[in-house]
Amino acid sequence: MRATFSIVKRLLASNQISFILTAVVALCATTSGDSAVALSNGNYTWLLAGLMPFFFVFYDFKKLMYLGANKRDFYLGALISYGAIALLISLVNTGVHLLIDPLNHTQTVINLMDVCGWTGNPTVVAFLQQTVFLFLVMVFLHVLLSMQPHWYGWITDIVLVAIICIFTPIAPLRAILAGFFKIIMLNSNPLIHIGVCLGLSAGLAAIGLAVLKRKTL
């Protein structure tokens, strides 16, 4: 475990650019004062969840392998890092939602926590729902990006694009696609939402481990 936590420290320390870029966007993003609706600056903290898997897969993996790190230690370290990042993002956005968004008395502030229906639950529960969803997103991106050099990665890309292109214009299929997103994201039921997100994350993590075994520098 010592090797794993050393990797966690290195992963987080070597990706300061992701933290800086997210902080700059979150602090500098503004909505026109003429608009009746304003986007919460806390929403932009989700950008970090989209950035980190790219650095972990395309930069940190090779760097750590050249330094002699074990693949399993790297993967476990990446998963722990994603969990820590998900907690951090959720903590910051929840804080913005509770403390900063209410200070805007002239506009209706939209936070993604409201859009997803999580804020109808107690704050701690909404915080956990946001955390597990962000963790799922990062694990999904990590696995998808790890597949890219292989033939099955390209097939996965084609399948995902086909699902979007085919399901979107056809009403019955679009309803199925919308239902899926309602379960994993737009879900106010904490037990179902957290359970599904954790289950999908575990399944994706297992797939990611299988992909990692075949991954070369």
QUICOR-V74387 format. One record per backbone hydrogen bond with DSSP energy under -1.0 kcal/mol. CO is the residue of the C=O (numbers start at 1). NH is the residue of the N-H. Records with the same first field share a line. If there is no record, write none. Layout:
CO = NH ; NH
This chain:
1 = 5
2 = 6
3 = 7
4 = 8
5 = 9
6 = 10
7 = 11
8 = 12
9 = 13
10 = 14
15 = 19
16 = 20
17 = 21
18 = 22
19 = 23
20 = 24
21 = 25
22 = 26
23 = 27
24 = 28
25 = 29
32 = 35
36 = 108
38 = 110
40 = 43
41 = 44
42 = 45
43 = 46
44 = 47
45 = 48
47 = 51
48 = 52
51 = 55
52 = 56
53 = 57
54 = 58
55 = 59 ; 60
56 = 61
59 = 63
60 = 64
61 = 65
62 = 66
64 = 69
65 = 68
70 = 74
71 = 75
72 = 76
73 = 77
74 = 78
75 = 79
76 = 80
77 = 81
78 = 82
79 = 83
80 = 84
81 = 85
82 = 86
83 = 87
84 = 88
85 = 89
86 = 90
87 = 91
88 = 92
89 = 93
90 = 94
91 = 95
92 = 96
93 = 97
94 = 98
95 = 99
96 = 100 ; 101
100 = 103
101 = 104
103 = 105
108 = 38
110 = 40
111 = 114 ; 115
112 = 116
113 = 118 ; 119
114 = 117
118 = 121
122 = 126
123 = 127
124 = 128
125 = 129
126 = 130
127 = 131
128 = 132
129 = 133
130 = 134
131 = 135
132 = 136
133 = 137
134 = 138
135 = 139
136 = 140
137 = 141
138 = 142
139 = 143
140 = 144
141 = 145
142 = 146
143 = 147
147 = 150
150 = 154
151 = 155
152 = 156
153 = 157
154 = 158
155 = 159
156 = 160
157 = 161
158 = 162
159 = 163
160 = 164
161 = 165
162 = 166
163 = 167
164 = 168
170 = 174
171 = 175
172 = 176
173 = 177
174 = 178
175 = 179
176 = 180
177 = 181
178 = 182
179 = 183
180 = 184
181 = 185 ; 186
185 = 187
189 = 193
190 = 194
191 = 195
192 = 196
193 = 197
194 = 198
195 = 199
196 = 200
197 = 201
198 = 202
199 = 203
200 = 204
201 = 205
202 = 206
203 = 207
204 = 208
205 = 209
206 = 210
207 = 211
208 = 212
209 = 213
